[in-house]
Amino acid sequence: MKKLVCVILALFALCLTAVCAAPAACAEEDDGGGWLVITKSPGGETVSEGDDAMFISRARNYSGLVWLIISPDGRTVYENNEAEEAFPGLEMAGFEGEELQLVSIPYAMDGWYVQTRFLDADGDAFLTDRAQITVLQGIVASPRVKMLSGGARLTVGESRTLAVEAASPGNDTIKYQWYRSYSAARNSGEPILGATESEYTPPEEIGQVFYSVGVWCVRGRDASAPIYTAPVAIVYSAPETTPEPEETPAPTPAPTTPPNRGGARAPLLGGSPLFTAMIALLTITLLAVLATALVLHAVSKRHRSAEEDDEAEEGPQKP
């Protein structure tokens, strides 16, 4: 009986252990056992020229990711926001995370692909499936735009002319509009009145100002989607002024005793310590001499009086 009870208790403990270990095992299985697991690849998008699109990738146990923009033939690959330089007007956001947003997609990106490269803790790469971008062109195609000049640091009196080059795929009329902004964000500027040519020279304005240009094609009453260039910074600073040197006052010469020329003594200046000491010494010497003379005179007088008294007591001497 006791053996049967022990066997039952042992089976109960084994079952309890299995039940407690099951959730952990399931969690480990769901987590991929610590391996990088791609759970979602981005999907293809069809947009009109100038529209936006969102691409989403998901994975577990990854340490980093890189978004890739790949040409139709696969020979050209841009990482993260490098494509902004290749496609003027394109803006990319969210490339640091799992959701990539493309803003103002140009027709030149038609047929390109989006892909995500996930990295595990060891630096090994895992690629998602590619997502194709399909861009539908409007009645009027957007121009191909290239910025010919960059930003500059200038001082008052200097100037910099900004220029853009544009070409219309359908030989349509090209329009320009320059914008000014105090932010580097795209499409955030205000239009500059009268700046509607392919070149523009900014005015002198102390501080940093960003300039960009919007370019589009016009055919009759129809117009293409505008292409905006990346803002460039023009920084004006006030000219440096050289401080005038401060005048150093000439030192006041110290009084000097004129040199003793021709045997003449240098005059003594009244009120000087040396002059006062000499006067005091001379006064003391005169007083000492006068006192000595008075004492000698008194002694001599007393000696004569004593002799006269002695002669009077002796009387007249016999002849």
C-alpha positions as CSV (number, residue, x, y, z in Angstrom):
1,M,0.0,0.0,0.0
2,K,2.8,2.4,0.9
3,K,4.6,1.6,-2.4
4,L,1.4,2.4,-4.3
5,V,1.0,5.7,-2.6
6,C,4.7,6.6,-3.3
7,V,4.2,5.7,-7.0
8,I,1.1,7.9,-7.2
9,L,2.8,10.9,-5.6
10,A,5.8,10.5,-7.9
11,L,3.6,10.5,-11.0
12,F,1.7,13.6,-9.6
13,A,5.0,15.4,-9.1
14,L,6.2,14.5,-12.6
15,C,2.9,15.8,-14.1
16,L,3.2,19.0,-12.2
17,T,6.7,19.6,-13.4
18,A,5.7,19.0,-17.0
19,V,2.8,21.5,-16.7
20,C,5.1,24.2,-15.2
21,A,7.7,23.7,-17.9
22,A,5.3,23.8,-20.8
23,P,4.8,27.6,-21.0
24,A,8.5,28.2,-20.9
25,A,9.0,25.7,-23.7
26,C,6.3,27.3,-25.8
27,A,7.8,30.8,-25.2
28,E,11.2,29.6,-26.2
29,E,9.7,28.1,-29.4
30,D,7.8,31.3,-30.2
31,D,11.0,33.4,-29.6
32,G,12.8,31.3,-32.2
33,G,15.2,29.9,-29.7
34,G,17.2,33.1,-29.7
35,W,17.7,33.1,-33.5
36,L,16.7,36.1,-35.6
37,V,13.3,35.5,-37.1
38,I,11.7,37.7,-39.8
39,T,8.0,37.9,-39.2
40,K,6.9,40.4,-41.9
41,S,8.4,41.6,-45.2
42,P,7.4,44.9,-46.8
43,G,4.6,44.8,-49.4
44,G,4.6,46.5,-52.8
45,E,3.0,49.8,-53.3
46,T,1.3,51.5,-56.3
47,V,1.2,55.3,-56.1
48,S,0.7,58.3,-58.3
49,E,3.7,60.5,-59.0
50,G,4.3,62.8,-56.1
51,D,2.3,60.7,-53.6
52,D,3.5,59.0,-50.4
53,A,3.9,55.3,-49.4
54,M,4.6,53.3,-46.2
55,F,6.7,50.1,-46.1
56,I,6.7,47.9,-42.9
57,S,9.1,45.1,-41.9
58,R,9.0,43.1,-38.7
59,A,11.5,40.7,-37.0
60,R,12.5,39.3,-33.6
61,N,15.9,39.0,-32.0
62,Y,17.7,41.5,-34.2
63,S,20.3,44.1,-33.2
64,G,20.0,46.4,-36.1
65,L,18.4,47.0,-39.5
66,V,19.1,48.8,-42.8
67,W,16.5,49.9,-45.4
68,L,17.6,49.3,-49.0
69,I,16.4,51.1,-52.1
70,I,17.3,48.8,-55.1
71,S,17.2,49.6,-58.8
72,P,15.2,47.5,-61.1
73,D,18.3,45.7,-62.4
74,G,19.6,45.2,-58.9
75,R,23.0,47.0,-59.6
76,T,22.3,50.2,-57.7
77,V,21.6,50.0,-53.9
78,Y,21.0,53.0,-51.6
79,E,21.0,52.5,-47.8
80,N,18.6,54.3,-45.6
81,N,18.2,57.9,-46.7
82,E,20.9,57.9,-49.3
83,A,18.2,57.8,-52.0
84,E,17.2,61.4,-51.2
85,E,20.3,62.6,-53.0
86,A,19.6,60.4,-56.0
87,F,16.0,61.4,-56.3
88,P,15.5,65.2,-55.8
89,G,12.3,66.0,-54.0
90,L,12.1,62.5,-52.3
91,E,11.9,62.6,-48.6
92,M,12.5,59.5,-46.4
93,A,11.3,59.2,-42.8
94,G,11.4,56.4,-40.2
95,F,14.4,54.6,-41.7
96,E,15.8,54.1,-38.2
97,G,12.9,51.7,-37.3
98,E,10.6,49.1,-38.8
99,E,8.3,51.5,-40.7
100,L,9.8,53.4,-43.7
101,Q,7.8,56.3,-45.2
102,L,8.6,57.7,-48.7
103,V,7.3,61.2,-49.3
104,S,6.8,62.8,-52.7
105,I,7.8,59.7,-54.7
106,P,9.0,60.8,-58.2
107,Y,8.2,58.9,-61.4
108,A,11.9,58.0,-61.7
109,M,11.4,55.5,-58.9
110,D,9.0,53.4,-60.9
111,G,10.1,49.8,-60.8
112,W,12.5,50.2,-57.9
113,Y,12.4,47.9,-54.9
114,V,12.4,48.3,-51.1
115,Q,14.0,45.7,-48.9
116,T,15.1,45.4,-45.3
117,R,18.4,43.9,-44.1
118,F,18.1,42.7,-40.4
119,L,21.3,42.1,-38.4
120,D,21.6,39.7,-35.5
121,A,23.9,39.9,-32.5
122,D,26.8,38.4,-34.4
123,G,26.5,40.9,-37.3
124,D,25.0,38.3,-39.7
125,A,22.5,39.7,-42.2
126,F,19.0,38.4,-43.0
127,L,17.1,39.9,-45.9
128,T,13.3,40.3,-46.3
129,D,11.5,39.8,-49.6
130,R,11.6,42.8,-52.0
131,A,8.7,45.1,-52.4
132,Q,8.3,46.8,-55.7
133,I,7.3,50.5,-56.2
134,T,5.0,51.2,-59.0
135,V,4.6,54.9,-59.9
136,L,1.8,56.0,-62.1
137,Q,2.7,59.0,-64.2
138,G,0.2,61.9,-64.6
139,I,-0.8,63.5,-67.9
140,V,2.4,65.7,-67.6
141,A,5.6,64.0,-66.5
142,S,7.6,65.7,-63.7
143,P,11.0,67.1,-64.7
144,R,14.4,65.6,-63.9
145,V,16.0,68.1,-61.5
146,K,19.6,68.5,-60.4
147,M,20.9,71.2,-58.0
148,L,24.1,72.8,-59.4
149,S,25.2,74.7,-56.3
150,G,25.5,74.1,-52.6
151,G,25.4,76.2,-49.5
152,A,28.1,78.7,-48.5
153,R,29.4,80.8,-45.6
154,L,29.6,84.5,-46.6
155,T,30.4,87.8,-45.1
156,V,28.6,91.1,-45.8
157,G,29.7,92.2,-49.3
158,E,29.9,88.7,-50.8
159,S,27.2,86.9,-52.8
160,R,26.4,83.4,-53.9
161,T,24.1,82.5,-56.9
162,L,22.1,79.3,-56.5
163,A,21.3,77.4,-59.7
164,V,19.2,74.3,-60.7
165,E,19.1,72.3,-63.9
166,A,15.9,70.7,-65.1
167,A,14.8,68.7,-68.1
168,S,11.3,67.8,-69.2
169,P,10.8,64.2,-70.5
170,G,8.0,65.4,-72.7
171,N,9.6,68.7,-73.8
172,D,7.0,70.6,-71.8
173,T,7.4,74.1,-70.3
174,I,9.4,74.1,-67.1
175,K,8.4,76.4,-64.2
176,Y,10.5,77.3,-61.1
177,Q,9.7,78.7,-57.7
178,W,12.4,79.4,-55.0
179,Y,11.6,79.1,-51.3
180,R,13.2,80.5,-48.2
181,S,13.1,78.9,-44.7
182,Y,14.8,79.0,-41.4
183,S,14.5,75.2,-41.0
184,A,16.3,72.4,-42.9
185,A,13.0,70.5,-43.3
186,R,11.9,69.9,-46.8
187,N,8.8,71.7,-48.2
188,S,8.8,74.0,-45.2
189,G,9.7,77.3,-46.9
190,E,7.7,80.2,-48.0
191,P,7.8,81.3,-51.7
192,I,10.1,84.2,-52.6
193,L,8.3,86.8,-54.6
194,G,9.7,87.1,-58.1
195,A,12.2,84.2,-57.7
196,T,10.9,82.1,-60.6
197,E,14.0,81.5,-62.7
198,S,16.5,78.6,-62.7
199,E,19.0,80.9,-60.8
200,Y,18.6,82.9,-57.6
201,T,21.0,85.1,-55.7
202,P,19.9,85.4,-52.0
203,P,20.1,88.8,-50.3
204,E,22.5,89.6,-47.5
205,E,20.8,88.4,-44.3
206,I,22.8,87.9,-41.1
207,G,22.4,84.4,-39.8
208,Q,21.5,81.0,-41.5
209,V,18.8,80.8,-44.1
210,F,17.8,77.7,-46.1
211,Y,16.9,77.9,-49.8
212,S,15.2,75.3,-52.1
213,V,13.4,75.4,-55.4
214,G,10.3,73.7,-56.7
215,V,10.3,72.6,-60.4
216,W,7.4,71.3,-62.4
217,C,6.3,71.0,-66.0
218,V,3.3,72.6,-67.7
219,R,1.4,71.6,-70.8
220,G,-1.5,73.8,-71.6
221,R,-3.8,73.7,-68.5
222,D,-2.1,70.5,-67.1
223,A,0.8,70.5,-64.7
224,S,3.1,67.8,-63.4
225,A,3.8,67.0,-59.7
226,P,6.4,69.5,-58.5
227,I,9.9,68.3,-57.6
228,Y,11.6,70.0,-54.6
229,T,15.3,70.2,-54.1
230,A,16.9,69.6,-50.8
231,P,17.4,72.9,-48.8
232,V,20.9,74.5,-48.9
233,A,22.1,76.8,-46.2
234,I,23.5,80.3,-46.8
235,V,25.1,81.7,-43.7
236,Y,25.9,85.4,-43.6
237,S,28.2,86.8,-40.9
238,A,29.1,90.4,-40.1
239,P,32.6,91.4,-41.3
240,E,35.2,91.2,-38.6
241,T,36.5,94.5,-37.3
242,T,40.1,94.9,-36.2
243,P,40.1,96.6,-32.8
244,E,42.2,99.8,-32.7
245,P,45.3,99.5,-30.4
246,E,44.9,101.3,-27.2
247,E,47.3,104.2,-26.7
248,T,49.8,103.5,-23.9
249,P,50.5,106.7,-21.9
250,A,54.2,107.6,-21.8
251,P,55.8,107.0,-18.4
252,T,56.4,110.0,-16.2
253,P,60.2,110.5,-15.9
254,A,61.4,110.3,-12.3
255,P,63.1,113.5,-10.9
256,T,66.8,113.3,-11.2
257,T,69.6,115.4,-9.5
258,P,71.4,117.6,-12.1
259,P,75.0,116.4,-12.7
260,N,77.8,118.3,-10.9
261,R,79.5,120.1,-13.6
262,G,82.4,122.6,-13.3
263,G,83.0,121.8,-9.6
264,A,79.7,123.2,-8.5
265,R,77.8,121.3,-5.8
266,A,74.4,120.0,-6.5
267,P,71.9,122.2,-4.7
268,L,70.1,120.8,-1.7
269,L,66.4,120.6,-2.1
270,G,64.5,122.0,0.8
271,G,62.2,119.6,2.6
272,S,64.3,116.5,1.6
273,P,65.3,114.1,4.4
274,L,69.0,114.7,3.8
275,F,68.6,118.5,4.0
276,T,66.6,118.2,7.3
277,A,69.3,115.9,8.8
278,M,72.1,118.2,7.9
279,I,70.3,121.2,9.5
280,A,69.7,119.3,12.6
281,L,73.3,118.2,12.9
282,L,74.6,121.7,12.3
283,T,72.2,123.1,15.0
284,I,73.3,120.5,17.5
285,T,77.0,121.3,16.8
286,L,76.5,125.0,17.3
287,L,74.7,124.5,20.5
288,A,77.5,122.2,21.8
289,V,80.1,124.8,20.9
290,L,78.2,127.6,22.5
291,A,77.7,125.5,25.7
292,T,81.4,124.7,25.8
293,A,82.4,128.3,25.5
294,L,80.0,129.3,28.3
295,V,81.4,126.7,30.5
296,L,85.0,127.7,29.8
297,H,84.2,131.4,30.4
298,A,82.6,130.6,33.7
299,V,85.6,128.5,34.9
300,S,88.1,131.2,33.8
301,K,86.1,133.9,35.6
302,R,85.9,131.9,38.8
303,H,89.7,131.1,38.6
304,R,90.5,134.9,38.4
305,S,88.3,135.7,41.3
306,A,90.1,133.2,43.5
307,E,93.5,134.7,42.6
308,E,92.4,138.2,43.4
309,D,91.2,137.1,46.9
310,D,94.5,135.4,47.6
311,E,96.4,138.6,46.7
312,A,94.2,140.7,49.0
313,E,94.9,138.5,52.0
314,E,98.7,138.6,51.6
315,G,98.9,142.4,51.5
316,P,101.5,144.5,49.8
317,Q,104.9,142.9,49.5
318,K,108.0,144.6,50.8
319,P,110.4,146.3,48.4
